[in-house]
Amino acid sequence: MTPGRRSSTFTRLLRHGFTDPSAAERLLDGPELTTVRDDPVLLEALGATADPDLALHGLVRLLEAQPTPTAHRELLDTLIAAKPLRDRLLGVLGASTALADHLARHPTDWHALVTYEPHDLHPGVTEFERGLAEATDPVSLRVAYRRCLLSIAARDVCGTTDVAETAGELADLATATLRTALALAETAAPEDAAACRLAVIAMGKCGGHELNYVSDVDVIFVAEPAEGTPEPQALRSATKLASHLMRICSETTVEGSIWPVDANLRPEGRNGPLVRTLSSHVAYYQRWAKTWEFQALLKARPVAGDPALGQAYLDALHPLVWKAAERENFVPDVQKMRRRVVENIPAAEIDRELKLGPGGLRDVEFAVQLLQLVHGRTDPALRSGTTLDALKALAAGGYVGREDAARLEEAYRFLRSMEHRIQLYRLRRTHLVPEAEADLRRLGRSLGLRTDPVAGLTREWKRHSTVVRRLHEKLFYRPLLDAVAQLAPGEARLSAEAARERLIALGYADPAAALRHLEALASGVTRKAAIQRTLLPVLLGWFADSADPDAGLLNFRKVSDALGKTPWYLRLLRDEGAAAENLARVLSAGRLAPDLLMRAPEAVALLGDGVGGGLTPRQRAALEQEIMAAVGRAENAAQGVTAARGVRRRELFRTAAADIVGSYGTETSPAEADQGALVDRVGAAVSDLTKATLAGTLRAVVREGWGDTLPTRFAVIGMGRFGGHELGYGSDADVLFVHEPREGVAEQEASAAANRVVAEMRRLLQLPSADPPLLIDADLRPEGKSGPLVRTLKSYEAYYRRWSLVWESQALLRAEPVAGDPDLGRRFVELIDPLRYPAKGLGEEAVREIRRLKARMESERLPRGADPKLHTKLGPGGLSDVEWTVQLLQLRHAHHEPGLRTTRTREALAAARAAGLLSAEDAEILDEAWVLASRVRNAVMLVRGRAGDTFPTEPRELAAVGRYLGYGAGHAGDMLDAYRRTTRRARTVVEDLFYGD
């Protein structure tokens, strides 16, 4: 061969898509293709395949395998002369090494691709049964099966059939194969065949007439005794036949296997009997079946065995399928199962997972099935087991928008085509998009992307995946808006009854009110209504994920009504990814956060991630600076405190919103796993906010009454949970007030001024207004309610020296200056340190006194009728148990263990563990119980809008508390059991550490 000739051929091969022209040139120059190597028809046909190099290599192998020179010549002549054969054969060889291997082993099977009659273009079960008829054993069945598969693949890669038709043909071939395998099993055991009537019910993709090239074939077996045969004997015979059928299809032979037959969708799964009678199936589904099992029955289809029994199975069970949507928590159950599937995908594979990943095939299938189950009860037209047929029916009936359905169908067809071509290459069961460039190139070319196959494939795959991800949940909600909107003439819409059905399935208790809200928000032709129609489908899904979708939608309408004319509101929700979901979570999680928001709806801006947004709690210094500046601008104390309370309301909303979002999680970030961190964040944020509010209020009152300087130095000491940085949303501010007359000021004048300050602070912070009041509780002061509200530092010193009781030393463990004169606060701490950290620890009498006090408190303060085991404060293993146990350790050991000198419970508990005062296990048990009880109290306040120490009794409120704590719909009982279990363990530790010797 001359260099010029070689160069010319090399260039032509490159132009026709060969990636290894040198190897291709050697094959073309080889003895098998000598007579046709210069025929332009061959090169053009090879260049049209998905992988010309692969096709050429496969063709040479097939020619080498021909049994005689005549057969060799016949193949070549037919290949050049007959375009249908050329396209089919080379198309298959360029797409599948597995089928090339089959042809090399069975070199005359290429004849199956020659015929091109109309009846050959779309064969059904009958034609495939004819193609398998000569099979007499598992090996010959596999050969015949691959021959039939060869013809399906040829029509597929040539575009004679589309992806749905190909999937249907694969399901028909599976049906014919199951029938042939059953016939072989019956031939091998005629006595068993005579003893029973056995029907094979296809499930999954086979049942839905949408099978892949390589897939488990899901089946369920149902049997009845033949006349005169006892039922146990008949079931044994049917089980033998079913087992043999599965082995015939699944076992690996010299010709490989066909596909696994999977019967795990049967009642009780792999733990249940392989074969049941019809009455046994019905009894199981009536009593025990879970939601997903009814969803699976959507695709049930009799395919082999006794046809009358198969039909009887469908007649008996299909009515139950259409009642599934009436089950409690139906939609959350289905959506939770979908999430569980995604969570189980290895992290390294999720971005390549074509079937199960976000935006994958399963998203489309789940969405369609969900809609079928909700509306198929009243509309038989929706009861197809085939995804695309069901999607068309949903669009025709107005259950899905036509444009959405068209986009989803296009995406589904593309993704299924990708899946088919990936599996066809080696005939292996996989749903992962390959990573190697050669594989991606072949895959892209097989889908018609020839210019830049790799980039084109990636772009189209991501585009379709994004469409699915955006639409698969909106699909459920958008038609609800169409039901109340003005549609174009001729556009189908949900009927009022269908919209009601869908809202009930989503968990709405008052679907009529929900439809009124949707109409108010989304009807009309304004730009605002158009944006709402874009937002609401997604928001409705997030509301449905809560315990109270009705409240979420109602609150959203209220906020939208309040902010409807503000230009930034809808733009924020539309353009900032986090804002809309954060708002949906906040509005549907309970009463507190929406109430705070309704008083100043512009706080919605905090939910975004732009300027002024963000849910991270602000530091105390920043809060004080803002409040002090507002107080400085105010004309009087009342105005200044109003401004301070406004900041407090806004920041309480920020804290509550962050807590809700962190507890629920979002689509982009999971729920916070560290429950203790959530409690600590709320406690620190609310405590800092309370300190800043008190500081601002003190400044406002002093400025109005005395100008810049009060006649007495004045400090506020935080006590209890306030001093411990552990305030909850509903906590009062426990404090002590201390003052010290300035030089030259009479004590009486100083005392009067200090008392006026306290009285005015308390009054202004409790005035009725749009902002929540801040209650100041000074009952922990010396002599309690009988003692003076404010004392001088010397008075405290005298009292503590002469009269202090052990409970006061215990209370002072939480004392920390929070506002006012820093130096006075510091000296107060120096005064009380010897009391709360006694040098000699506690004597036995003091320990007994503390135990007596605790016992009395539990018996006297527990509300009548309350379940002690569920009381977060006074119940066994609750907050009081843990805190008193930790405080007893502090009183005994803090003088010698500096780590114990802290006002914070969890910090003191960790220090006690580090000092060896209790085991790591006991410390963990106490910490877990304290965190859980604190979380429950926060949840109750968020849900009910008022403080409480026990779980709510109203079901929706209880479910909302559960949702906040991470329990899904229907699992409130699990939450209560977990609480009892956690606190019971804590009580055991308390009995040992607090009450033990």
Residue pairs with C-beta under 8 A, 6 or more apart in sequence:
1 29
6 25
9 21
9 25
9 28
10 21
10 22
10 25
12 43
13 21
13 24
13 25
13 43
13 52
14 21
15 47
16 43
16 44
16 46
16 47
16 52
17 47
17 49
17 52
17 445
17 450
18 24
18 46
18 47
18 52
18 53
18 56
19 53
19 438
19 441
20 53
23 53
24 52
24 53
24 56
27 33
27 56
27 57
27 60
28 37
28 56
29 37
30 60
32 60
32 63
32 64
32 72
33 42
33 59
33 60
33 63
33 76
35 76
36 42
36 76
36 79
36 80
39 80
41 80
41 86
42 79
42 80
42 86
45 86
45 87
45 90
46 52
46 55
46 56
46 59
46 90
46 94
48 87
48 90
48 91
49 55
49 90
49 91
49 93
49 94
49 95
49 157
49 445
50 91
50 94
50 95
50 157
50 421
50 442
50 443
50 445
50 446
51 94
51 95
51 441
51 442
51 445
52 94
54 93
54 94
54 95
54 97
54 100
54 442
55 90
55 91
55 93
55 94
57 93
57 100
58 93
58 94
58 97
58 100
58 103
58 104
59 79
59 89
59 90
59 93
61 100
61 103
61 104
62 75
62 93
62 100
62 103
62 104
62 107
62 110
63 72
63 75
63 76
64 104
65 103
65 104
65 105
65 107
66 72
66 75
66 107
67 107
67 108
71 107
71 108
75 110
78 85
78 114
79 85
79 86
79 89
80 86
82 114
84 113
84 114
84 116
85 110
85 113
85 114
87 158
88 113
88 154
88 155
88 157
88 158
89 110
89 113
89 154
91 154
91 157
91 158
92 99
92 100
92 113
92 150
92 153
92 154
92 157
93 99
93 100
93 103
94 157
94 442
94 446
95 153
95 157
95 421
95 424
95 425
95 442
95 446
96 153
96 424
96 425
96 426
96 427
97 425
97 426
98 424
98 425
98 426
98 427
98 428
99 146
99 149
99 150
99 153
99 424
99 427
102 109
102 146
102 150
103 109
103 110
103 150
105 255
106 143
106 146
106 147
109 146
109 147
109 150
112 147
112 148
112 150
112 151
113 150
113 151
113 154
119 127
120 151
121 155
121 160
121 161
122 161
122 165
122 169
123 131
123 151
123 169
123 172
124 172
125 172
125 175
125 176
125 179
128 148
128 172
128 173
128 175
128 176
128 177
129 176
129 179
129 180
131 144
131 147
131 148
131 176
132 141
132 144
132 145
132 148
132 176
132 177
132 180
133 180
134 140
134 144
135 141
135 143
135 144
135 180
135 184
136 184
137 184
138 184
138 247
138 248
138 251
138 253
139 253
139 254
139 255
141 177
141 180
141 181
141 184
141 248
141 258
142 253
142 255
142 256
142 257
142 258
143 255
145 173
145 177
145 258
146 255
148 173
148 176
149 173
149 213
152 161
152 166
152 169
152 170
152 173
153 213
153 424
154 160
155 161
155 166
155 169
156 163
156 166
156 420
156 424
157 424
157 446
161 169
162 413
163 413
163 416
163 417
163 420
164 210
164 386
164 388
164 413
164 416
166 420
167 205
167 209
167 210
167 211
167 212
167 416
167 420
168 209
168 210
168 386
170 211
170 212
170 213
171 202
171 205
171 206
171 208
171 209
171 210
171 211
172 209
174 202
174 206
174 211
174 217
174 259
174 303
175 202
175 206
175 303
175 304
177 249
177 258
178 200
178 202
178 217
178 219
178 245
178 249
178 261
178 303
178 304
179 303
179 304
181 245
181 248
181 249
182 198
182 200
182 241
182 245
182 304
182 305
184 244
184 248
185 193
185 241
185 244
185 245
185 248
186 192
186 193
186 241
188 244
189 237
189 240
189 241
189 244
191 237
192 237
192 238
192 240
192 241
193 237
193 241
194 226
195 225
195 226
195 229
195 233
195 234
195 237
195 238
196 223
196 224
196 225
196 226
196 229
196 234
196 235
196 237
196 238
196 241
197 223
197 224
197 225
197 226
197 305
197 306
197 309
198 221
198 222
198 223
198 238
198 241
198 242
198 275
198 305
198 306
198 309
199 221
199 222
199 223
199 302
199 304
199 305
199 306
199 307
199 309
199 310
199 313
200 219
200 220
200 221
200 242
200 245
200 302
200 303
200 304
200 305
200 310
201 207
201 219
201 220
201 221
201 222
201 300
201 301
201 302
201 303
201 310
201 313
201 314
202 217
202 218
202 219
202 299
202 300
202 301
202 302
202 303
203 218
203 219
203 220
203 265
203 296
203 297
203 299
203 300
204 215
204 216
204 217
204 218
204 265
204 296
204 299
205 211
205 212
205 215
205 218
205 299
206 215
206 217
206 218
206 219
206 301
206 303
207 218
207 299
207 300
207 301
207 303
207 385
208 298
208 299
208 301
208 385
208 386
208 387
209 301
209 385
209 386
210 386
210 387
210 388
210 416
211 217
212 419
212 420
212 423
212 429
213 420
213 423
213 424
213 427
214 259
214 423
214 427
214 428
214 429
214 430
215 259
215 429
216 259
216 260
216 261
216 262
216 429
217 249
217 259
217 260
217 261
217 262
218 262
218 263
218 264
218 265
219 261
219 262
219 263
219 265
219 303
220 263
220 265
220 266
220 281
220 300
221 238
221 239
221 242
221 263
221 266
221 274
221 275
221 276
222 275
222 276
222 277
222 278
222 281
222 309
222 310
222 313
223 234
223 235
223 238
223 275
223 276
223 277
223 309
224 234
224 277
224 278
224 306
224 309
225 231
225 233
225 234
225 235
226 234
229 237
231 277
235 273
235 275
235 276
235 277
238 275
239 273
239 274
239 275
242 263
242 274
242 275
243 274
245 261
246 261
246 263
249 257
249 258
249 259
249 260
249 261
250 257
250 258
250 259
250 260
250 261
251 257
259 429
263 274
264 270
265 293
265 296
266 272
266 273
266 274
266 276
267 276
267 280
267 281
267 284
267 285
267 288
267 289
267 293
268 284
268 288
276 284
278 309
278 312
278 313
278 316
281 313
281 316
281 317
282 316
282 317
285 293
285 294
285 297
285 317
285 320
286 320
289 320
290 333
291 324
291 327
291 330
291 333
291 334
291 337
292 333
292 334
292 337
294 320
294 321
294 323
294 324
294 373
295 324
295 334
295 369
295 373
297 317
297 318
297 320
297 321
298 321
298 369
298 372
298 373
298 383
298 385
299 385
300 313
300 314
300 317
300 318
300 385
301 314
301 385
302 309
302 310
302 311
302 313
302 314
303 310
318 383
321 373
321 376
322 373
322 376
322 377
322 383
323 377
324 330
324 373
325 373
325 374
325 377
325 501
325 505
326 377
327 333
328 970
329 507
329 969
329 970
330 373
330 505
331 370
331 374
331 505
331 506
331 507
331 544
332 507
332 544
332 545
332 968
332 969
332 970
333 969
333 970
334 366
334 369
334 370
334 373
335 370
335 545
336 968
336 969
338 362
338 363
338 366
341 356
341 362
342 350
342 356
342 357
342 358
345 353
345 356
345 357
349 357
349 432
350 357
350 358
351 357
352 432
352 433
352 435
353 360
353 431
353 432
354 360
354 361
354 415
354 418
354 419
354 422
354 431
354 432
354 433
355 361
355 362
355 419
355 431
356 362
356 431
358 465
358 469
359 464
359 465
359 466
359 467
359 468
359 469
359 472
360 415
360 431
360 465
360 468
361 412
361 415
361 416
361 419
361 431
363 468
363 469
363 472
364 387
364 391
364 408
364 411
364 412
364 415
364 468
364 472
365 387
366 472
367 408
367 471
367 472
367 473
367 475
367 476
368 387
368 390
368 391
368 394
369 390
370 476
371 382
371 394
371 399
371 400
371 475
371 476
372 382
372 383
372 384
372 390
372 394
374 501
374 502
374 505
375 382
375 394
375 397
375 399
375 498
375 501
375 502
376 382
376 383
377 501
378 497
378 498
378 501
379 397
379 399
379 498
381 393
381 396
381 397
382 390
382 393
382 394
382 397
382 399
384 390
384 393
387 412
388 409
388 412
388 413
391 400
391 405
391 408
391 409
391 412
392 405
392 409
394 400
394 405
395 401
395 402
395 404
395 405
395 406
395 492
396 492
397 492
398 479
398 482
398 491
398 492
398 493
398 494
398 495
398 498
399 479
399 494
399 498
400 408
400 475
400 478
400 479
401 478
401 479
401 482
402 491
402 492
404 471
404 474
404 475
404 478
407 467
407 471
408 467
408 468
408 471
408 472
408 475
410 464
410 467
411 464
411 465
411 467
411 468
411 471
412 468
414 447
414 460
414 461
414 464
415 461
415 464
415 465
415 468
417 447
418 433
418 443
418 447
418 457
418 461
419 431
421 443
421 446
421 447
422 430
422 431
422 432
422 433
422 434
422 443
423 429
423 430
425 439
425 442
433 440
433 443
433 461
434 440
434 443
437 454
440 453
440 454
440 457
440 458
441 453
441 454
442 453
443 453
443 457
444 453
444 454
444 456
444 457
445 453
447 457
447 460
449 456
449 457
449 460
473 537
473 538
473 541
474 537
474 538
474 541
476 502
476 506
476 537
476 540
476 541
477 536
477 537
477 538
477 540
477 541
478 533
478 537
479 493
479 494
479 499
479 502
480 494
480 499
480 502
480 503
480 515
480 518
480 536
480 537
480 540
481 518
481 522
481 533
481 536
481 537
482 491
482 493
482 494
483 493
483 494
483 495
483 496
483 498
483 499
483 515
483 518
484 499
484 515
484 518
484 519
484 522
484 523
485 519
485 522
485 523
485 533
486 523
486 524
486 525
487 493
494 502
496 515
499 511
499 515
500 511
500 512
500 515
503 511
503 514
503 515
504 511
506 540
506 544
506 549
507 544
507 549
507 969
508 514
508 544
508 549
508 550
508 553
509 550
509 956
510 550
513 550
513 554
514 549
514 550
514 553
517 553
517 554
517 556
517 557
518 536
518 553
520 557
521 529
521 532
521 536
521 556
521 557
521 560
522 529
522 532
522 533
522 536
523 529
528 564
528 570
531 570
531 571
531 573
531 574
532 560
532 570
534 574
535 570
535 573
535 574
535 580
538 580
538 581
538 584
539 552
539 556
539 580
539 583
539 584
540 549
540 553
542 552
542 580
542 581
542 584
542 585
542 588
543 549
543 552
543 553
543 556
543 584
543 587
543 588
545 664
546 552
546 584
546 585
546 588
546 589
546 960
546 963
547 588
547 956
547 957
547 959
547 960
547 962
547 963
547 969
548 588
548 590
548 956
548 959
548 960
549 588
551 587
551 588
551 591
551 594
552 584
552 587
552 588
555 587
555 588
555 594
555 597
555 598
556 583
556 584
556 587
558 594
558 598
559 583
559 587
559 594
559 597
559 598
559 601
559 604
560 569
562 598
562 601
563 569
563 601
563 602
563 604
566 602
568 605
569 604
572 579
572 604
572 605
572 607
572 608
572 610
573 579
573 580
573 583
574 580
576 608
576 609
576 610
576 613
577 609
577 668
578 607
578 608
578 609
578 666
578 668
579 604
579 607
579 608
579 609
579 613
581 666
581 667
582 607
582 615
582 657
582 661
582 666
583 604
583 607
585 660
585 661
585 664
585 666
586 593
586 594
586 597
586 607
586 656
586 657
586 660
586 661
587 593
587 594
587 597
589 660
589 664
589 942
589 943
589 960
589 963
589 964
590 939
590 942
590 943
590 944
590 945
590 957
590 960
590 964
591 942
591 943
591 944
591 945
592 656
592 729
592 941
592 942
592 943
592 944
592 945
593 653
593 656
593 657
593 660
593 942
595 945
596 603
596 649
596 650
596 652
596 653
596 656
596 772
597 603
597 604
597 653
599 649
599 770
599 771
600 646
600 649
600 650
600 770
603 650
603 653
603 654
605 612
605 613
606 612
606 613
606 614
606 615
606 650
606 653
606 654
606 657
607 613
607 615
607 657
608 614
615 654
615 657
615 658
615 661
616 658
617 651
617 654
617 655
617 658
617 681
617 684
617 685
617 688
618 651
618 654
619 688
620 688
620 691
620 692
623 647
623 651
623 688
623 689
623 692
624 691
624 692
624 695
624 696
626 647
627 643
627 644
627 647
627 692
627 693
627 695
627 696
628 695
628 696
628 699
630 640
630 643
630 644
630 646
630 647
630 696
631 640
631 641
631 643
631 644
631 696
631 699
631 700
631 703
633 643
634 640
634 642
634 643
634 700
636 704
637 700
637 701
637 703
637 704
637 705
637 760
637 764
638 764
638 767
640 696
640 697
640 699
640 700
640 703
640 704
641 696
641 697
641 700
641 701
641 764
641 765
641 767
642 769
642 771
643 696
644 692
644 693
644 696
644 697
644 700
645 693
645 765
645 769
645 771
645 772
645 774
646 771
647 692
647 693
647 696
648 689
648 690
648 692
648 693
648 771
648 772
648 774
649 770
649 771
649 772
651 685
651 689
652 686
652 689
652 729
652 772
654 685
655 681
655 682
655 685
655 686
655 689
655 729
656 729
656 942
658 681
658 685
659 678
659 681
659 682
659 938
659 942
660 942
660 964
662 671
662 672
662 678
662 681
663 671
663 672
663 678
663 964
663 965
663 966
664 671
664 963
664 964
665 671
665 672
671 966
672 678
675 931
675 932
675 935
676 906
676 927
676 931
678 935
679 726
679 931
679 934
679 935
679 938
680 906
682 728
682 729
682 938
683 721
683 724
683 725
683 726
683 727
683 728
683 934
684 725
686 727
686 728
686 729
686 731
687 718
687 721
687 722
687 725
687 726
687 727
688 725
690 722
690 727
690 733
690 774
690 818
691 718
691 818
691 819
693 765
693 774
694 716
694 733
694 735
694 761
694 774
694 776
694 818
694 819
695 818
695 819
695 820
697 761
697 764
697 765
698 714
698 716
698 757
698 761
698 819
698 820
700 764
701 757
701 760
701 761
701 764
702 708
702 709
702 710
702 714
702 757
705 753
705 756
705 757
705 760
706 753
709 742
710 753
710 754
710 757
711 741
711 742
711 745
711 749
711 750
711 753
712 739
712 740
712 741
712 742
712 745
712 750
712 751
712 753
712 754
713 739
713 740
713 741
713 742
713 820
713 821
713 823
713 824
714 737
714 738
714 739
714 754
714 757
714 820
714 821
714 824
715 737
715 738
715 739
715 817
715 819
715 820
715 821
715 822
715 824
715 825
715 828
716 735
716 736
716 737
716 817
716 818
716 819
716 820
717 723
717 735
717 736
717 737
717 738
717 815
717 816
717 817
717 818
717 825
717 828
718 733
718 734
718 735
718 814
718 815
718 816
718 817
718 818
719 734
719 735
719 736
719 780
719 811
719 814
719 815
720 734
720 780
720 811
720 814
721 727
721 728
721 731
721 734
721 814
722 731
722 733
722 734
722 735
722 814
722 818
723 734
723 814
723 815
723 816
723 818
723 903
724 814
724 816
724 903
724 904
724 905
725 903
725 904
726 904
726 905
726 934
727 733
728 934
728 937
728 938
728 941
728 947
729 938
729 941
729 942
729 947
730 937
730 940
730 941
730 946
730 947
730 948
731 947
732 775
732 776
732 777
733 774
733 775
733 776
733 777
734 777
734 778
734 779
734 780
735 776
735 777
735 778
735 818
736 778
736 780
736 781
736 815
737 754
737 758
737 778
737 781
737 789
737 790
737 791
738 790
738 791
738 792
738 793
738 796
738 824
738 825
738 828
739 750
739 751
739 753
739 754
739 790
739 791
739 792
739 793
739 824
740 750
740 792
740 793
740 794
740 821
740 824
741 747
741 749
741 750
741 751
741 792
742 750
747 792
750 792
751 790
751 792
754 790
755 789
755 790
758 778
758 789
758 790
761 776
762 776
765 773
765 774
765 775
765 776
766 773
766 774
766 775
767 773
778 789
779 785
780 808
780 811
781 787
781 788
781 789
781 791
782 791
782 796
782 799
782 800
782 803
782 804
782 808
783 799
788 795
791 799
793 824
793 827
793 828
793 831
796 828
796 831
796 832
797 831
800 808
800 831
800 832
800 835
804 835
806 842
806 846
806 849
806 850
807 849
807 850
807 853
808 835
809 835
809 836
809 838
809 891
810 836
810 850
810 884
810 887
810 891
812 832
812 835
812 836
813 836
813 887
813 890
813 891
813 903
814 903
815 828
815 829
815 832
815 836
815 903
816 829
816 903
817 824
817 825
817 826
817 828
817 829
833 901
836 890
836 891
836 894
837 890
837 891
837 894
837 895
837 900
837 901
838 891
838 895
839 895
840 895
841 891
841 892
841 893
841 895
842 850
842 888
842 891
842 892
846 891
847 888
847 892
850 884
850 888
850 891
851 994
851 995
854 880
854 884
854 994
857 874
857 880
858 874
858 880
861 874
862 868
862 871
862 874
862 875
863 871
863 950
866 950
867 875
867 950
868 874
868 875
868 876
869 875
869 876
869 980
869 983
869 984
870 950
870 951
870 976
870 979
870 980
871 878
871 949
871 950
872 878
872 879
872 933
872 934
872 936
872 937
872 949
872 950
873 879
873 880
873 933
873 937
873 949
874 880
874 949
875 881
875 983
876 983
876 984
876 986
876 987
876 990
877 929
877 982
877 983
877 984
877 985
877 986
877 987
877 990
878 929
878 933
878 983
878 986
879 930
879 933
879 934
879 937
881 929
881 983
881 986
881 987
881 990
881 994
882 905
882 909
882 926
882 927
882 929
882 930
882 933
882 986
882 990
883 905
883 930
884 994
885 926
885 989
885 990
885 993
885 994
886 905
886 908
886 909
886 912
886 926
887 908
888 993
888 994
889 900
889 908
889 912
889 917
889 918
889 993
890 900
890 901
890 908
890 912
893 900
893 912
893 915
893 917
894 900
894 901
897 911
897 912
897 915
897 917
899 908
899 910
899 911
899 914
899 915
900 908
900 911
900 912
900 915
902 908
902 911
905 930
906 927
906 930
906 931
909 923
909 926
909 927
909 930
910 923
910 927
912 918
912 923
913 919
913 920
913 923
918 926
918 989
918 993
922 989
922 992
922 993
925 985
925 986
925 989
926 986
926 989
926 990
928 982
928 986
929 982
929 983
929 985
929 986
930 986
932 979
932 982
932 983
933 983
935 964
935 965
936 951
936 961
936 965
936 979
937 947
937 948
937 949
938 964
939 960
939 961
939 964
939 965
940 947
940 948
940 949
940 950
940 951
940 952
940 961
941 947
941 948
942 964
943 952
943 957
943 960
943 961
943 964
944 952
944 957
951 958
951 961
951 976
951 979
952 958
952 961
955 972
958 972
959 969
959 972
961 972
961 975
962 968
962 971
962 972
962 975
963 969
965 975
967 974
967 975
